[in-house]
Amino acid sequence: MEKLKKLFLAVALIGQVVGIVLLFFNVMLAVIFYILYGMAIVALFIVLIVERDKEKEEDDKNDYSDY
């Protein structure tokens, strides 16, 4: 899960610059790239939400405040 999160984060960071540069060379390719970039951002949010849910579930299992 950590490698997937790092991959999507790298795509999000590098994608901004690459998308702007592609606008100067090939507009159609830039549009396709921005669609893929948007899908990577959505996937990153999904991975972060799933990871947070796992952490929350683990915290609930290890909650010893009621002893």
C-alpha positions as CSV (number, residue, x, y, z in Angstrom):
1,M,0.0,0.0,0.0
2,E,2.9,2.3,0.8
3,K,4.5,1.9,-2.7
4,L,1.1,2.5,-4.4
5,K,0.7,5.7,-2.3
6,K,4.2,6.9,-3.2
7,L,3.6,6.1,-6.9
8,F,0.3,8.1,-7.1
9,L,1.9,11.0,-5.1
10,A,4.9,11.1,-7.6
11,V,2.5,11.1,-10.5
12,A,0.5,14.0,-8.9
13,L,3.7,16.0,-8.4
14,I,5.3,15.4,-11.7
15,G,2.1,15.4,-13.6
16,Q,1.5,19.1,-13.1
17,V,4.7,20.1,-14.8
18,V,4.5,17.6,-17.6
19,G,0.9,18.6,-18.3
20,I,1.8,22.3,-18.7
21,V,4.8,21.4,-20.9
22,L,2.6,19.1,-23.1
23,L,0.2,22.0,-23.7
24,F,2.9,23.8,-25.7
25,F,3.7,20.8,-27.9
26,N,0.6,18.7,-28.4
27,V,-2.8,19.8,-27.0
28,M,-4.6,16.5,-27.6
29,L,-1.9,14.6,-25.8
30,A,-2.0,17.1,-22.9
31,V,-5.8,16.6,-22.6
32,I,-5.3,12.8,-22.4
33,F,-2.5,13.2,-19.9
34,Y,-4.7,15.5,-17.7
35,I,-7.4,12.9,-17.7
36,L,-5.0,10.3,-16.6
37,Y,-3.6,12.8,-14.0
38,G,-7.1,13.3,-12.6
39,M,-7.6,9.6,-12.3
40,A,-4.3,9.3,-10.4
41,I,-5.4,12.0,-8.0
42,V,-8.7,10.2,-7.4
43,A,-6.9,6.9,-6.9
44,L,-4.5,8.6,-4.4
45,F,-7.5,9.9,-2.4
46,I,-9.0,6.4,-2.4
47,V,-5.8,4.8,-1.2
48,L,-5.5,7.4,1.6
49,I,-9.1,6.8,2.7
50,V,-8.7,3.1,2.7
51,E,-5.4,3.4,4.7
52,R,-7.1,5.7,7.2
53,D,-10.0,3.3,7.7
54,K,-7.5,0.5,8.4
55,E,-5.7,2.7,11.0
56,K,-9.0,3.6,12.6
57,E,-10.1,0.0,12.8
58,E,-6.8,-1.0,14.3
59,D,-7.0,1.8,16.8
60,D,-10.5,0.7,17.8
61,K,-9.2,-2.9,18.4
62,N,-6.4,-1.7,20.6
63,D,-8.5,0.8,22.6
64,Y,-8.0,-0.1,26.3
65,S,-9.6,3.0,27.8
66,D,-12.6,1.1,29.3
67,Y,-10.7,-1.2,31.6
